[in-house]
C-alpha cells in the first residue's frame, strides 16, 4: 500500500510489570479536595524517556488533586500513572465519565491549549496509602499507547490487562495509534518482564521495582525481552 509507513513503538505501554491489575469503573461523586500537589516538568531534559514522579501519602478516605505544570511545548501527549501497594486507589480526570479503580492504573492526556493537565486520586480505604504518581511526556513521532482501543473500559487505554496462574501470565493490550486509527500502519511491539527479589514483599521493594521499569529506557535496561512482533492495524473510519 502506497500510504503505509513503518513506525517503531518504543515501550510506552503503561502497565508493564507482572502484577495482576484490577480495573473497574464507578460513578463519580463530588468530593472536597483535601490537598493539591504539583508535578513540574521544569527540570525535564528529554521527552520519551525521562520520568517526573513523586510518592504521596494519601490519608484514609481522602482525595487529592495533582496538577502537571511546565510541560514542554514539544510534548504531544502525557502518560500519567498511579501505583499503590496492596490497596486500590481511584483515579479520575477530564475526558472520562468514570474513574478507574486499581493498584496500577493510568491514562493518556493529549496536550491542548484548552485543558490543564489535572487529575484526582482518591483513597477510599480505612488506612493511609502511599501512592507513586508518575508522568512521562512523549513527542508527536511516538504512537499513542492504546489510542485505537476497541475493547477496554476507557476511550484511550494505555494499560495492560494481566491475568496470572502459577505457571502462566497472560497479557492483553489495545492497539497504539499513530496519527489516525483509520490509516493503515505497522508498529513493532516489544514485551519485557522482570522479577522482584524473592520473598521481599515490602512496599519499598515494590516501588523500587516499578521505578526501574517505568520508562522506555528503564524497561530496555532492566527488563528481559520476552517477545517482539510486527502488527499491521487497519481500522475503518
N, CA, C and O of each residue as an XYZ file, in Angstrom:
948
protein
N       0.839     -1.198      0.000
C       0.000      0.000      0.000
C       0.871      1.244      0.000
O       1.828      1.338      0.768
N       0.544      2.191     -0.851
C       1.409      3.355     -1.022
C       1.457      4.223      0.213
O       2.477      4.854      0.489
N       0.353      4.266      0.971
C       0.311      5.168      2.119
C       0.691      4.480      3.421
O       0.499      5.051      4.495
N       1.228      3.262      3.349
C       1.671      2.594      4.558
C       3.023      3.124      5.001
O       3.849      3.506      4.171
N       3.246      3.149      6.288
C       4.534      3.581      6.829
C       4.910      2.654      7.967
O       4.045      2.012      8.564
N       6.189      2.583      8.268
C       6.683      1.743      9.348
C       7.137      2.626     10.504
O       7.971      3.514     10.325
N       6.594      2.383     11.671
C       6.979      3.138     12.856
C       7.302      2.153     13.961
O       6.570      1.186     14.176
N       8.394      2.396     14.659
C       8.785      1.509     15.751
C       8.302      2.096     17.061
O       8.647      3.227     17.405
N       7.517      1.344     17.782
C       6.978      1.808     19.059
C       7.950      1.487     20.173
O       8.106      0.323     20.543
N       8.608      2.503     20.715
C       9.398      2.308     21.915
C       8.419      1.964     23.034
O       7.251      2.345     22.960
N       8.852      1.280     24.032
C       7.929      0.744     25.019
C       7.221      1.880     25.750
O       7.824      2.579     26.564
N       5.951      2.054     25.455
C       5.211      3.143     26.071
C       3.903      2.670     26.678
O       3.080      3.489     27.087
N       3.697      1.350     26.743
C       2.540      0.864     27.461
C       2.666      1.224     28.933
O       3.762      1.294     29.489
N       1.529      1.447     29.535
C       1.551      1.921     30.915
C       1.952      0.844     31.909
O       2.925      1.022     32.643
N       1.247     -0.241     31.952
C       1.489     -1.254     32.971
C       2.275     -2.401     32.367
O       1.719     -3.232     31.649
N       3.554     -2.449     32.652
C       4.408     -3.458     32.054
C       4.944     -4.431     33.090
O       5.716     -5.329     32.753
N       4.551     -4.267     34.332
C       5.052     -5.134     35.392
C       4.147     -6.350     35.554
O       2.968     -6.315     35.202
N       4.714     -7.415     36.090
C       3.969     -8.665     36.227
C       3.131     -8.664     37.496
O       3.366     -9.459     38.406
N       2.159     -7.775     37.551
C       1.221     -7.736     38.662
C      -0.175     -7.934     38.107
O      -0.469     -7.512     36.988
N      -1.034     -8.571     38.881
C      -2.425     -8.690     38.479
C      -3.106     -7.342     38.670
O      -3.072     -6.777     39.763
N      -3.720     -6.830     37.624
C      -4.309     -5.499     37.660
C      -5.812     -5.603     37.831
O      -6.478     -6.323     37.087
N      -6.347     -4.889     38.807
C      -7.785     -4.779     38.977
C      -8.225     -3.458     38.375
O      -7.768     -2.397     38.801
N      -9.100     -3.513     37.398
C      -9.550     -2.296     36.742
C     -11.058     -2.315     36.697
O     -11.659     -3.165     36.041
N     -11.676     -1.369     37.401
C     -13.117     -1.295     37.454
C     -13.532      0.145     37.193
O     -12.690      1.041     37.142
N     -14.847      0.368     37.027
C     -15.357      1.722     36.885
C     -16.499      1.925     37.859
O     -17.181      0.977     38.250
N     -16.697      3.176     38.243
C     -17.790      3.502     39.142
C     -18.177      4.951     38.907
O     -17.439      5.696     38.262
N     -19.332      5.357     39.428
C     -19.825      6.705     39.191
C     -19.014      7.728     39.969
O     -18.618      7.486     41.109
N     -18.770      8.877     39.341
C     -18.053      9.961     40.008
C     -19.003     10.704     40.941
O     -20.125     11.032     40.554
N     -18.565     10.967     42.153
C     -19.332     11.751     43.105
C     -18.488     12.927     43.571
O     -17.305     12.760     43.866
N     -19.086     14.126     43.643
C     -18.317     15.302     44.061
C     -17.729     15.115     45.449
O     -18.398     14.603     46.347
N     -16.460     15.535     45.631
C     -15.803     15.420     46.923
C     -15.044     16.697     47.228
O     -14.660     17.441     46.326
N     -14.836     16.938     48.506
C     -13.996     18.054     48.922
C     -12.535     17.635     48.801
O     -12.129     16.617     49.361
N     -11.750     18.417     48.071
C     -10.342     18.095     47.878
C      -9.562     18.413     49.142
O      -9.611     19.533     49.651
N      -8.849     17.425     49.639
C      -8.119     17.595     50.889
C      -6.757     18.247     50.678
O      -6.315     19.029     51.521
N      -6.084     17.941     49.570
C      -4.774     18.512     49.286
C      -4.577     18.612     47.780
O      -5.207     17.894     47.003
N      -3.687     19.520     47.385
C      -3.338     19.675     45.975
C      -1.830     19.589     45.826
O      -1.088     20.236     46.564
N      -1.379     18.788     44.868
C       0.046     18.600     44.616
C       0.370     19.045     43.194
O      -0.506     19.115     42.332
N       1.642     19.343     42.971
C       2.099     19.775     41.649
C       3.275     18.920     41.201
O       4.229     18.710     41.950
N       3.194     18.435     39.979
C       4.322     17.766     39.334
C       4.812     18.673     38.218
O       4.058     18.984     37.295
N       6.061     19.098     38.293
C       6.594     20.070     37.344
C       7.593     19.431     36.385
O       8.420     18.608     36.779
N       7.498     19.828     35.123
C       8.472     19.438     34.105
C       9.589     20.472     34.000
O      10.331     20.485     33.018
N       9.714     21.340     35.009
C      10.678     22.430     34.950
C      12.106     21.990     34.733
O      12.861     22.688     34.055
N      12.509     20.849     35.289
C      13.880     20.349     35.129
C      13.970     19.202     34.134
O      14.954     18.464     34.108
N      12.944     19.060     33.325
C      12.881     17.969     32.349
C      13.895     18.201     31.239
O      14.031     19.320     30.746
N      14.605     17.156     30.844
C      15.648     17.308     29.819
C      15.375     16.539     28.541
O      16.021     16.800     27.526
N      14.434     15.592     28.555
C      14.212     14.828     27.336
C      12.882     14.108     27.318
O      12.514     13.442     28.286
N      12.142     14.244     26.191
C      10.886     13.542     26.030
C      11.139     12.064     25.744
O      12.253     11.661     25.410
N      10.086     11.271     25.881
C      10.070      9.846     25.523
C      10.865      8.959     26.475
O      10.887      7.742     26.295
N      11.516      9.533     27.477
C      12.338      8.684     28.337
C      12.344      9.119     29.802
O      12.293      8.273     30.695
N      12.406     10.411     30.056
C      12.546     10.889     31.431
C      11.203     10.890     32.154
O      10.165     11.170     31.555
N      11.237     10.576     33.440
C      10.026     10.450     34.244
C       9.982     11.534     35.312
O      10.984     11.800     35.974
N       8.826     12.155     35.476
C       8.573     13.050     36.603
C       7.683     12.280     37.569
O       6.578     11.879     37.203
N       8.147     12.069     38.795
C       7.377     11.229     39.716
C       7.495     11.729     41.151
O       8.387     12.509     41.487
N       6.582     11.263     41.979
C       6.589     11.599     43.404
C       5.779     10.553     44.162
O       4.758     10.071     43.671
N       6.235     10.209     45.348
C       5.476      9.325     46.228
C       4.694     10.183     47.215
O       5.267     11.006     47.929
N       3.388      9.984     47.246
C       2.492     10.813     48.045
C       1.712      9.928     49.010
O       1.184      8.889     48.614
N       1.640     10.335     50.266
C       0.834      9.619     51.254
C      -0.556     10.247     51.281
O      -0.705     11.431     51.583
N      -1.568      9.446     50.963
C      -2.952      9.906     50.998
C      -3.611      9.298     52.233
O      -3.658      8.078     52.384
N      -4.107     10.141     53.093
C      -4.716      9.648     54.330
C      -6.036      8.941     54.032
O      -6.598      9.083     52.945
N      -6.513      8.191     54.996
C      -7.715      7.377     54.817
C      -8.917      8.232     54.421
O      -9.160      9.299     54.986
N      -9.662      7.732     53.433
C     -10.906      8.366     52.988
C     -10.715      9.815     52.553
O     -11.565     10.668     52.807
N      -9.588     10.081     51.896
C      -9.305     11.422     51.403
C      -9.030     11.390     49.898
O      -8.722     10.347     49.323
N      -9.150     12.560     49.288
C      -8.883     12.701     47.853
C      -7.940     13.876     47.621
O      -8.059     14.913     48.272
N      -7.001     13.708     46.690
C      -6.067     14.779     46.359
C      -6.184     15.127     44.877
O      -6.657     14.329     44.067
N      -5.744     16.329     44.549
C      -5.641     16.754     43.152
C      -4.169     16.899     42.799
O      -3.368     17.336     43.625
N      -3.817     16.537     41.584
C      -2.445     16.675     41.102
C      -2.468     17.477     39.807
O      -3.135     17.103     38.843
N      -1.732     18.583     39.797
C      -1.629     19.436     38.616
C      -0.252     19.270     37.991
O       0.759     19.274     38.694
N      -0.212     19.124     36.671
C       1.047     18.975     35.942
C       1.383     20.311     35.296
O       0.579     20.855     34.539
N       2.561     20.840     35.588
C       2.939     22.165     35.098
C       4.223     22.110     34.281
O       4.938     21.108     34.274
N       4.496     23.221     33.591
C       5.736     23.413     32.827
C       5.964     22.304     31.800
O       7.097     21.875     31.583
N       4.884     21.845     31.173
C       5.007     20.785     30.168
C       5.701     21.344     28.928
O       5.302     22.402     28.440
N       6.729     20.671     28.403
C       7.436     21.167     27.216
C       6.487     21.356     26.033
O       5.551     20.577     25.851
N       6.730     22.383     25.239
C       5.875     22.676     24.098
C       5.868     21.546     23.084
O       4.876     21.344     22.383
N       6.975     20.803     22.999
C       7.055     19.726     22.006
C       6.359     18.446     22.462
O       6.318     17.467     21.717
N       5.817     18.444     23.668
C       5.100     17.257     24.152
C       3.744     17.158     23.465
O       2.949     18.097     23.505
N       3.488     16.020     22.838
C       2.216     15.792     22.159
C       1.182     15.169     23.098
O      -0.004     15.488     23.029
N       1.644     14.281     23.970
C       0.750     13.681     24.955
C       1.548     13.233     26.172
O       2.767     13.073     26.116
N       0.829     13.035     27.271
C       1.423     12.566     28.521
C       0.817     11.215     28.887
O      -0.376     10.987     28.688
N       1.636     10.336     29.416
C       1.132      9.113     30.044
C       1.238      9.312     31.549
O       2.334      9.446     32.093
N       0.097      9.330     32.210
C       0.017      9.553     33.654
C      -0.322      8.225     34.324
O      -1.247      7.534     33.899
N       0.418      7.868     35.364
C       0.170      6.597     36.028
C       0.239      6.728     37.540
O       1.000      7.536     38.073
N      -0.564      5.926     38.221
C      -0.530      5.860     39.679
C      -0.358      4.402     40.098
O      -0.981      3.501     39.537
N       0.497      4.191     41.091
C       0.767      2.844     41.593
C       0.635      2.848     43.114
O       1.229      3.687     43.791
N      -0.136      1.918     43.640
C      -0.305      1.788     45.087
C       0.029      0.363     45.503
O      -0.002     -0.560     44.688
N       0.343      0.200     46.765
C       0.764     -1.100     47.293
C      -0.393     -1.772     48.021
O      -0.852     -1.282     49.053
N      -0.860     -2.888     47.485
C      -1.918     -3.734     48.044
C      -3.310     -3.117     47.891
O      -4.211     -3.758     47.350
N      -3.495     -1.879     48.363
C      -4.824     -1.277     48.369
C      -5.111     -0.530     47.065
O      -4.230      0.113     46.496
N      -6.370     -0.628     46.600
C      -6.786      0.099     45.410
C      -6.913      1.591     45.692
O      -7.215      2.006     46.811
N      -6.677      2.381     44.659
C      -6.999      3.801     44.684
C      -7.874      4.100     43.476
O      -7.939      3.313     42.531
N      -8.542      5.238     43.519
C      -9.407      5.666     42.427
C      -8.756      6.842     41.711
O      -8.274      7.776     42.352
N      -8.743      6.795     40.384
C      -8.122      7.839     39.567
C      -9.159      8.404     38.616
O      -9.770      7.660     37.849
N      -9.366      9.722     38.659
C     -10.327     10.368     37.767
C      -9.687     11.574     37.102
O      -8.749     12.168     37.634
N     -10.207     11.931     35.928
C      -9.630     13.018     35.150
C     -10.613     13.448     34.077
O     -11.559     12.723     33.770
N     -10.395     14.618     33.510
C     -11.249     15.105     32.435
C     -11.096     14.207     31.216
O      -9.998     13.742     30.911
N     -12.197     13.969     30.524
C     -12.152     13.137     29.334
C     -12.745     11.762     29.547
O     -13.037     11.057     28.581
N     -12.930     11.366     30.811
C     -13.555     10.085     31.121
C     -14.708     10.321     32.090
O     -14.567     11.041     33.078
N     -15.853      9.702     31.790
C     -17.034      9.905     32.622
C     -16.936      9.185     33.955
O     -17.591      9.569     34.923
N     -16.120      8.143     34.007
C     -16.000      7.358     35.230
C     -14.533      7.214     35.614
O     -13.666      7.163     34.742
N     -14.250      7.149     36.907
C     -12.863      6.962     37.349
C     -12.425      5.512     37.207
O     -13.246      4.612     37.032
N     -11.119      5.303     37.287
C     -10.545      3.965     37.290
C     -10.250      3.559     38.726
O      -9.963      4.406     39.571
N     -10.322      2.275     38.995
C     -10.041      1.764     40.329
C      -9.053      0.616     40.217
O      -9.297     -0.340     39.482
N      -7.928      0.698     40.945
C      -6.949     -0.371     40.882
C      -5.669     -0.001     41.595
O      -5.577      1.056     42.218
N      -4.673     -0.882     41.502
C      -3.372     -0.626     42.114
C      -2.348     -0.113     41.113
O      -1.364      0.510     41.510
N      -2.556     -0.361     39.821
C      -1.642      0.099     38.768
C      -2.488      0.603     37.617
O      -2.860     -0.171     36.734
N      -2.795      1.881     37.614
C      -3.742      2.435     36.650
C      -3.200      3.736     36.075
O      -2.239      4.301     36.599
N      -3.821      4.214     34.991
C      -3.356      5.454     34.397
C      -4.126      5.810     33.143
O      -5.070      5.118     32.761
N      -3.719      6.890     32.508
C      -4.424      7.380     31.333
C      -3.483      8.188     30.459
O      -2.358      8.501     30.850
N      -3.962      8.519     29.270
C      -3.240      9.385     28.339
C      -3.900     10.751     28.334
O      -5.121     10.858     28.216
N      -3.095     11.790     28.462
C      -3.588     13.162     28.342
C      -2.980     13.773     27.089
O      -1.768     13.972     27.013
N      -3.824     14.071     26.106
C      -3.362     14.717     24.877
C      -3.259     16.212     25.132
O      -4.215     16.842     25.585
N      -2.098     16.772     24.839
C      -1.856     18.176     25.144
C      -2.643     19.098     24.217
O      -2.559     18.982     22.994
N      -3.399     20.002     24.801
C      -4.094     21.059     24.077
C      -3.998     22.331     24.905
O      -3.672     22.293     26.092
N      -4.286     23.456     24.264
C      -4.242     24.731     24.976
C      -5.468     24.919     25.861
O      -5.512     25.846     26.670
N      -6.469     24.044     25.715
C      -7.735     24.239     26.406
C      -7.829     23.479     27.724
O      -8.617     23.846     28.596
N      -7.037     22.429     27.875
C      -7.178     21.585     29.055
C      -5.890     21.539     29.858
O      -4.857     21.083     29.366
N      -5.954     22.011     31.091
C      -4.822     21.918     32.004
C      -4.738     20.491     32.531
O      -5.750     19.940     32.965
N      -3.550     19.877     32.504
C      -3.433     18.500     32.999
C      -3.651     18.432     34.514
O      -2.738     18.704     35.294
N      -4.856     18.069     34.914
C      -5.205     17.919     36.327
C      -5.917     16.581     36.499
O      -6.784     16.226     35.700
N      -5.549     15.844     37.541
C      -6.247     14.600     37.818
C      -6.397     14.428     39.322
O      -5.782     15.152     40.106
N      -7.216     13.467     39.712
C      -7.592     13.304     41.110
C      -7.383     11.853     41.542
O      -7.756     10.918     40.833
N      -6.784     11.687     42.706
C      -6.525     10.361     43.261
C      -7.236     10.262     44.602
O      -7.057     11.112     45.474
N      -8.039      9.225     44.761
C      -8.849      9.074     45.967
C      -8.498      7.778     46.693
O      -8.375      6.719     46.077
N      -8.342      7.880     48.004
C      -8.116      6.720     48.862
C      -9.384      6.478     49.671
O      -9.669      7.210     50.618
N     -10.132      5.469     49.304
C     -11.391      5.175     49.984
C     -11.242      4.031     50.979
O     -12.225      3.404     51.374
N     -10.013      3.771     51.374
C      -9.735      2.740     52.367
C      -9.649      3.354     53.764
O      -9.576      4.574     53.914
N      -9.657      2.508     54.767
C      -9.623      2.976     56.156
C      -8.207      3.159     56.680
O      -8.013      3.401     57.872
N      -7.215      3.045     55.799
C      -5.810      3.198     56.185
C      -5.137      4.201     55.257
O      -5.600      4.426     54.139
N      -4.037      4.807     55.726
C      -3.248      5.684     54.868
C      -2.533      4.854     53.801
O      -2.124      3.722     54.057
N      -2.387      5.427     52.604
C      -1.776      4.703     51.484
C      -0.720      5.583     50.828
O      -0.937      6.776     50.614
N       0.423      4.986     50.510
C       1.442      5.673     49.720
C       1.210      5.362     48.246
O       1.121      4.200     47.850
N       1.113      6.415     47.444
C       0.863      6.274     46.009
C       2.020      6.890     45.240
O       2.415      8.025     45.511
N       2.561      6.154     44.290
C       3.575      6.706     43.406
C       2.886      7.234     42.154
O       2.257      6.483     41.408
N       3.017      8.538     41.939
C       2.447      9.190     40.764
C       3.581      9.495     39.799
O       4.587     10.085     40.193
N       3.430      9.100     38.542
C       4.497      9.291     37.557
C       3.913      9.789     36.244
O       2.824      9.385     35.837
N       4.662     10.679     35.585
C       4.238     11.242     34.306
C       5.410     11.208     33.334
O       6.534     11.554     33.695
N       5.143     10.789     32.101
C       6.143     10.804     31.036
C       5.561     11.560     29.852
O       4.418     11.320     29.462
N       6.341     12.473     29.278
C       5.915     13.206     28.099
C       6.453     12.563     26.830
O       7.593     12.100     26.790
N       5.614     12.539     25.787
C       6.007     11.933     24.517
C       5.798     12.917     23.371
O       4.869     13.725     23.386
N       6.676     12.832     22.384
C       6.602     13.719     21.228
C       5.613     13.178     20.199
O       5.058     12.092     20.365
N       5.403     13.951     19.134
C       4.405     13.591     18.129
C       4.807     12.398     17.280
O       3.956     11.819     16.605
N       6.083     12.010     17.290
C       6.511     10.869     16.471
C       6.416      9.543     17.213
O       6.914      8.527     16.729
N       5.784      9.541     18.376
C       5.582      8.317     19.152
C       4.103      7.931     19.093
O       3.247      8.779     19.344
N       3.782      6.682     18.769
C       2.381      6.250     18.762
C       1.754      6.368     20.148
O       2.420      6.150     21.160
N       0.479      6.712     20.183
C      -0.243      6.833     21.449
C      -0.637      5.433     21.920
O      -1.420      4.770     21.240
N      -0.125      4.960     23.055
C      -0.457      3.604     23.510
C      -1.942      3.461     23.812
O      -2.523      4.270     24.536
N      -2.543      2.427     23.252
C      -3.964      2.197     23.466
C      -4.856      3.193     22.767
O      -6.044      3.278     23.077
N      -4.308      3.959     21.818
C      -5.077      5.004     21.151
C      -6.151      4.496     20.217
O      -7.091      5.226     19.901
N      -6.031      3.256     19.767
C      -7.055      2.645     18.913
C      -7.811      1.574     19.697
O      -8.063      0.478     19.198
N      -8.161      1.912     20.915
C      -8.857      0.984     21.800
C     -10.195      0.556     21.212
O     -10.971      1.382     20.732
N     -10.452     -0.742     21.258
C     -11.719     -1.274     20.763
C     -12.473     -2.079     21.818
O     -13.644     -2.399     21.617
N     -11.828     -2.416     22.940
C     -12.448     -3.325     23.901
C     -12.370     -2.867     25.356
O     -13.266     -3.187     26.138
N     -11.340     -2.137     25.739
C     -11.155     -1.795     27.147
C     -12.122     -0.702     27.587
O     -12.839     -0.121     26.772
N     -12.129     -0.432     28.905
C     -13.162      0.405     29.505
C     -13.058      1.885     29.164
O     -14.079      2.570     29.105
N     -11.848      2.395     28.939
C     -11.660      3.821     28.708
C     -11.491      4.110     27.221
O     -11.171      3.213     26.441
N     -11.706      5.360     26.834
C     -11.606      5.740     25.427
C     -10.217      5.462     24.880
O     -10.081      4.859     23.815
N      -9.190      5.890     25.589
C      -7.800      5.563     25.266
C      -7.285      4.682     26.400
O      -7.428      5.029     27.572
N      -6.693      3.551     26.057
C      -6.335      2.557     27.079
C      -4.846      2.236     27.027
O      -4.450      1.294     26.342
N      -4.004      3.004     27.742
C      -2.558      2.786     27.684
C      -2.057      1.732     28.662
O      -0.852      1.621     28.887
N      -2.956      0.969     29.236
C      -2.585     -0.014     30.250
C      -2.734     -1.434     29.692
O      -3.317     -1.641     28.628
N      -2.197     -2.396     30.430
C      -2.317     -3.806     30.092
C      -3.291     -4.480     31.051
O      -3.329     -4.153     32.237
N      -4.067     -5.409     30.542
C      -4.851     -6.297     31.384
C      -4.026     -7.554     31.626
O      -3.650     -8.248     30.681
N      -3.746     -7.843     32.885
C      -2.930     -9.004     33.230
C      -3.750    -10.003     34.035
O      -4.489     -9.631     34.947
N      -3.608    -11.267     33.686
C      -4.139    -12.355     34.496
C      -3.024    -13.370     34.679
O      -2.156    -13.504     33.816
N      -3.042    -14.081     35.789
C      -1.933    -14.992     36.050
C      -2.394    -16.259     36.746
O      -3.398    -16.271     37.458
N      -1.635    -17.329     36.522
C      -1.775    -18.581     37.246
C      -0.411    -18.894     37.851
O       0.494    -18.061     37.794
N      -0.252    -20.064     38.419
C       1.043    -20.440     38.987
C       2.128    -20.587     37.929
O       3.316    -20.500     38.238
N       1.722    -20.811     36.679
C       2.712    -21.067     35.632
C       2.602    -20.163     34.419
O       3.444    -20.236     33.524
N       1.574    -19.303     34.367
C       1.349    -18.523     33.151
C       0.871    -17.120     33.483
O       0.012    -16.928     34.344
N       1.439    -16.140     32.788
C       0.975    -14.756     32.859
C       0.431    -14.374     31.491
O       1.150    -14.450     30.495
N      -0.826    -13.966     31.433
C      -1.464    -13.569     30.181
C      -1.598    -12.052     30.135
O      -1.977    -11.420     31.121
N      -1.283    -11.477     28.980
C      -1.286    -10.028     28.819
C      -2.193     -9.646     27.657
O      -2.090    -10.213     26.569
N      -3.078     -8.687     27.890
C      -3.922     -8.141     26.833
C      -3.658     -6.647     26.724
O      -3.510     -5.961     27.735
N      -3.601     -6.152     25.509
C      -3.409     -4.718     25.294
C      -4.243     -4.279     24.106
O      -4.752     -5.103     23.347
N      -4.375     -2.976     23.954
C      -5.094     -2.413     22.819
C      -4.108     -1.770     21.842
O      -3.038     -1.324     22.256
N      -4.455     -1.716     20.550
C      -3.526     -1.184     19.543
C      -3.168      0.279     19.801
O      -4.002      1.073     20.237
N      -1.929      0.609     19.525
C      -1.487      2.002     19.612
C      -1.972      2.771     18.386
O      -2.370      2.177     17.384
N      -1.932      4.087     18.477
C      -2.389      4.933     17.373
C      -1.271      5.849     16.920
O      -0.631      6.511     17.737
N      -1.037      5.888     15.621
C      -0.142      6.882     15.043
C      -0.943      7.697     14.041
O      -1.396      7.172     13.024
N      -1.117      8.981     14.331
C      -1.925      9.900     13.518
C      -3.402      9.544     13.605
O      -4.135     10.175     14.367
N      -3.869      8.530     12.831
C      -5.272      8.162     12.836
C      -5.418      6.648     12.840
O      -4.614      5.933     12.242
N      -6.455      6.169     13.521
C      -6.701      4.729     13.533
C      -7.204      4.234     12.183
O      -7.099      3.046     11.877
N      -7.749      5.141     11.376
C      -8.292      4.753     10.075
C      -7.217      4.598      9.009
O      -7.508      4.124      7.911
N      -5.969      4.991      9.312
C      -4.882      4.861      8.353
C      -4.058      3.616      8.673
O      -3.635      3.444      9.816
N      -3.819      2.738      7.685
C      -3.028      1.523      7.952
C      -1.566      1.860      8.226
O      -0.985      2.720      7.564
N      -0.989      1.190      9.185
C       0.415      1.415      9.518
C       0.935      0.211     10.285
O       0.163     -0.564     10.848
N       2.244      0.065     10.300
C       2.902     -1.007     11.045
C       3.506     -0.437     12.328
O       4.072      0.657     12.332
N       3.378     -1.185     13.396
C       4.041     -0.838     14.652
C       4.675     -2.105     15.219
O       4.055     -3.168     15.237
N       5.904     -1.978     15.677
C       6.573     -3.099     16.328
C       6.354     -3.012     17.835
O       6.627     -1.980     18.448
N       5.863     -4.095     18.429
C       5.625     -4.161     19.867
C       6.671     -5.059     20.515
O       6.977     -6.139     20.009
N       7.209     -4.608     21.624
C       8.154     -5.408     22.394
C       7.600     -5.604     23.809
O       7.104     -4.661     24.424
N       7.688     -6.823     24.311
C       7.223     -7.141     25.663
C       8.413     -7.524     26.532
O       9.212     -8.386     26.167
N       8.520     -6.872     27.685
C       9.596     -7.139     28.636
C       9.007     -7.538     29.994
O       7.863     -7.212     30.309
N       9.801     -8.241     30.779
C       9.400     -8.522     32.150
C      10.633     -8.511     33.044
O      11.766     -8.576     32.567
N      10.390     -8.427     34.352
C      11.468     -8.529     35.330
C      10.918     -9.206     36.582
O       9.705     -9.252     36.790
N      11.810     -9.725     37.406
C      11.425    -10.362     38.655
C      11.853     -9.489     39.829
O      12.926     -8.886     39.811
N      10.991     -9.432     40.858
C      11.398     -8.816     42.113
C      12.258     -9.788     42.911
O      12.320    -10.980     42.608
N      12.918     -9.258     43.931
C      13.704    -10.117     44.802
C      12.795    -11.139     45.480
O      11.711    -10.800     45.954
N      13.240    -12.371     45.520
C      12.434    -13.441     46.092
C      12.174    -13.198     47.578
O      13.081    -12.861     48.339
N      10.919    -13.378     47.968
C      10.475    -13.277     49.371
C      10.573    -11.865     49.938
O      10.469    -11.678     51.151
N      10.772    -10.876     49.081
C      10.796     -9.483     49.545
C       9.483     -8.827     49.136
O       9.326     -8.408     47.989
N       8.557     -8.740     50.057
C       7.235     -8.204     49.758
C       7.017     -6.838     50.405
O       5.880     -6.462     50.688
N       8.077     -6.109     50.634
C       7.962     -4.803     51.274
C       7.499     -3.746     50.280
O       7.660     -3.891     49.069
N       6.923     -2.690     50.821
C       6.485     -1.580     49.977
C       7.665     -0.932     49.266
O       7.551     -0.556     48.100
N       8.792     -0.797     49.949
C       9.977     -0.183     49.347
C      10.455     -0.973     48.137
O      10.812     -0.386     47.115
N      10.465     -2.294     48.244
C      10.883     -3.134     47.125
C       9.904     -3.038     45.968
O      10.304     -3.049     44.804
N       8.633     -2.944     46.287
C       7.577     -2.821     45.278
C       7.758     -1.556     44.441
O       7.748     -1.616     43.212
N       7.924     -0.415     45.104
C       8.090      0.840     44.378
C       9.433      0.897     43.649
O       9.531      1.500     42.580
N      10.453      0.283     44.212
C      11.749      0.238     43.536
C      11.647     -0.536     42.229
O      12.229     -0.137     41.220
N      10.912     -1.638     42.243
C      10.731     -2.439     41.035
C       9.967     -1.665     39.971
O      10.336     -1.689     38.797
N       8.909     -0.983     40.375
C       8.137     -0.194     39.416
C       8.990      0.922     38.826
O       8.965      1.150     37.616
N       9.737      1.613     39.664
C      10.580      2.715     39.190
C      11.614      2.245     38.178
O      11.985      2.997     37.276
N      12.081      1.016     38.317
C      13.106      0.503     37.409
C      12.536      0.037     36.076
O      13.291     -0.321     35.172
N      11.191      0.037     35.943
C      10.559     -0.420     34.702
C       9.467      0.548     34.258
O       8.444      0.124     33.718
N       9.675      1.833     34.481
C       8.581      2.767     34.255
C       8.708      3.567     32.966
O       7.699      4.033     32.437
N       9.911      3.739     32.450
C      10.109      4.469     31.196
C      10.644      3.515     30.137
O      11.152      2.447     30.478
N      10.540      3.878     28.851
C      11.087      3.012     27.795
C      12.555      2.668     27.998
O      12.949      1.516     27.819
N      13.372      3.652     28.369
C      14.796      3.381     28.593
C      15.008      2.447     29.782
O      15.838      1.540     29.724
N      14.249      2.674     30.868
C      14.357      1.813     32.046
C      13.988      0.372     31.708
O      14.646     -0.569     32.152
N      12.939      0.212     30.927
C      12.470     -1.128     30.580
C      13.518     -1.882     29.770
O      13.788     -3.054     30.029
N      14.096     -1.216     28.805
C      15.124     -1.863     27.985
C      16.371     -2.182     28.806
O      17.044     -3.182     28.556
N      16.675     -1.334     29.782
C      17.879     -1.524     30.589
C      17.707     -2.621     31.636
O      18.616     -3.423     31.851
N      16.547     -2.660     32.284
C      16.359     -3.551     33.428
C      15.483     -4.768     33.151
O      15.474     -5.717     33.935
N      14.747     -4.747     32.041
C      13.842     -5.847     31.749
C      14.453     -6.894     30.839
O      15.528     -6.706     30.269
N      13.753     -7.977     30.721
C      14.149     -9.069     29.825
C      13.141     -9.151     28.691
O      11.937     -9.248     28.930
N      13.633     -9.110     27.453
C      12.756     -9.151     26.288
C      12.095    -10.522     26.185
O      12.771    -11.548     26.106
N      10.762    -10.520     26.189
C      10.013    -11.771     26.094
C       9.720    -12.111     24.647
O       9.983    -13.225     24.195
N       9.170    -11.138     23.916
C       8.851    -11.367     22.514
C       8.737    -10.033     21.802
O       8.653     -8.974     22.425
N       8.738    -10.111     20.512
C       8.639     -8.916     19.669
C       7.861     -9.303     18.421
O       8.134    -10.337     17.813
N       6.890     -8.475     18.036
C       6.154     -8.795     16.821
C       5.718     -7.517     16.119
O       5.567     -6.463     16.736
N       5.520     -7.643     14.806
C       5.100     -6.528     13.961
C       3.609     -6.643     13.735
O       3.104     -7.714     13.399
N       2.907     -5.542     13.919
C       1.453     -5.572     13.838
C       0.981     -4.521     12.847
O       1.367     -3.356     12.937
N       0.145     -4.937     11.901
C      -0.466     -4.020     10.939
C      -1.900     -3.788     11.358
O      -2.692     -4.727     11.430
N      -2.233     -2.542     11.634
C      -3.588     -2.199     12.061
C      -4.326     -1.519     10.923
O      -3.835     -0.546     10.349
N      -5.499     -2.029     10.598
C      -6.351     -1.406      9.592
C      -7.749     -1.312     10.184
O      -8.433     -2.325     10.332
N      -8.170     -0.114     10.518
C      -9.500      0.117     11.058
C     -10.263      1.044     10.129
O      -9.673      1.907      9.479
N     -11.559      0.868     10.068
C     -12.385      1.756      9.271
C     -12.673      3.028     10.054
O     -12.791      3.001     11.279
N     -12.785      4.131      9.343
C     -13.051      5.411      9.996
C     -14.442      5.408     10.614
O     -14.854      6.402     11.213
